[in-house]
Amino acid sequence: MRIDKYLKNSRIIKRRTVAKDACEQGRIMVNDKVAKPGTEVKPGDEIYIQFGSGSLRARVVSTPETVRKEDAAGMYEVIE
């Protein structure tokens, strides 16, 4: 699954266009490499996101195409 779609489906970032912009600005890394919006993620990958006021490091647990709001937090586990 594309990183921009994953971030939107997992509710880490609310809109896919915002996730795309963050990738283009170099604020998202997958497995310690700068990610483009089309970078594929799979279970086991580590994602690092630099927000304006902080950062998040998470591990991908699952990549379902559709997910309910209640189940979105189960798509990743926070590392730091």
N, C-alpha and C positions, 0 to 999 in steps of 0.2 A: 504494500500500500504506500502511496506517496506520503511524504512527511507532512505536507500542508494539510492533506485530507485527514491524516491520523491525528494531528493536533486539534483539528476541529471536531472530529468524532469523539475524541477522548475528553473534550471540553477543557483542555489545558489552555487553548486560545479560542475565543468565542466565534470568530469568523475566519473562514478560509483565506480571504483576501489579506487579513491582518497576518496570518501565518505565512502567507506567500511573501509579503513585504519583509517580515522578520528574517526569512531565509535569504532574501536578496540583499539585505543589509549585513549579512554575516553573523547574526546573533543566535543562530541555531547550529549546533554541531551534532553529528551522529557518529558514534564511535571515534570521537576526537578528530573528526574531519568536518570542515565547514560544509553545510548541507545546502543544496539547491532545492527549490520547491518540489522538483520531481524525484528527489532522492528516495529510493525505496527503503522501507523499514520492515523488519520482521521480528518475531519474538526473540528476545535475548539481546537486542541492540540497546545501546545506551544513548540517551538523548540529553544534551545540555542546552538550556535555554537561558539567554541573558535578557532579563527584563530591565526596564528603566531603573527600578529601585532594588533589584536583587537578581537571584538566579535560581534555577531549578535543575537538578540532575535526576533523571528517572530512567527506569529500565522498562522496555516494552514487554508486556505480558501476552497480549493478544492483539490481533488486527482484524476484527470483524468489519464487514462492509457497512452494516447498519447496527446501531446500538441504541438502547433506551437510555434516557437521562440517568436513571437510577443505577445502571450498570456501567456507566462511562468511567467511573473511578477505578474499576477493576481492570481496565485496559493497560494500566501502568502501575509501577510501584516506585515510590520516591526513594532515592538513594541518599541524597543530601538535602 
